[in-house]
Amino acid sequence: MSYEAGSKECRHLIEAKESLLSTLDALSNINSTDLIQNQIKKIYNELEQMHDNRKKIESATSYL
């Protein structure tokens, strides 16, 4: 897992995103998985947005 300072929640989000990337890599070698890959990409993007929001919250509270 790549290292990033932050909360436990951020670390879990990073782990989830990395798992999805691994899944996408595996699916890329299987025929007729385009729909599934697109769904996983949407989920990845949702997790990315959640992670960005969490980083903003933590950044704002660390300056207080």
C-alpha positions in Angstrom: 0.0 0.0 0.0 1.2 3.5 -0.8 1.8 5.6 2.3 -0.1 8.8 2.9 -0.3 10.6 6.2 -3.9 10.9 7.5 -6.7 9.3 9.3 -7.6 5.7 9.5 -10.5 6.5 7.2 -8.1 7.8 4.5 -6.0 4.7 4.8 -9.1 2.5 4.3 -10.2 4.6 1.3 -6.7 4.2 -0.2 -6.8 0.4 0.3 -10.2 0.2 -1.3 -9.1 2.2 -4.3 -6.0 0.0 -4.7 -8.1 -3.1 -4.5 -10.4 -1.8 -7.3 -7.4 -1.0 -9.4 -6.1 -4.6 -9.0 -9.6 -5.8 -9.9 -9.7 -3.7 -13.0 -6.3 -5.0 -14.0 -7.5 -8.6 -13.7 -10.7 -7.9 -15.6 -8.8 -6.3 -18.4 -7.7 -9.8 -19.4 -11.2 -11.2 -19.5 -13.5 -10.8 -22.5 -16.9 -9.2 -22.1 -16.2 -7.4 -18.9 -16.6 -3.8 -20.2 -19.8 -3.1 -18.3 -18.3 -4.4 -15.0 -15.1 -2.4 -15.6 -17.2 0.8 -16.1 -19.1 0.1 -12.9 -15.9 -0.4 -11.0 -14.5 2.8 -12.4 -17.6 4.7 -11.2 -17.1 3.3 -7.8 -13.4 4.2 -7.8 -14.3 7.8 -8.7 -16.8 7.9 -5.9 -14.2 6.7 -3.5 -11.7 9.2 -4.9 -14.2 12.0 -4.2 -14.8 10.7 -0.7 -11.0 10.7 -0.2 -10.6 14.2 -1.5 -13.4 15.4 0.8 -11.8 13.7 3.8 -8.4 15.2 3.0 -10.0 18.7 2.9 -11.7 18.1 6.3 -8.5 16.9 7.9 -6.5 19.7 6.3 -8.9 22.3 7.7 -8.9 20.8 11.2 -5.2 20.5 11.3 -4.8 24.3 10.9 -7.1 25.1 13.8 
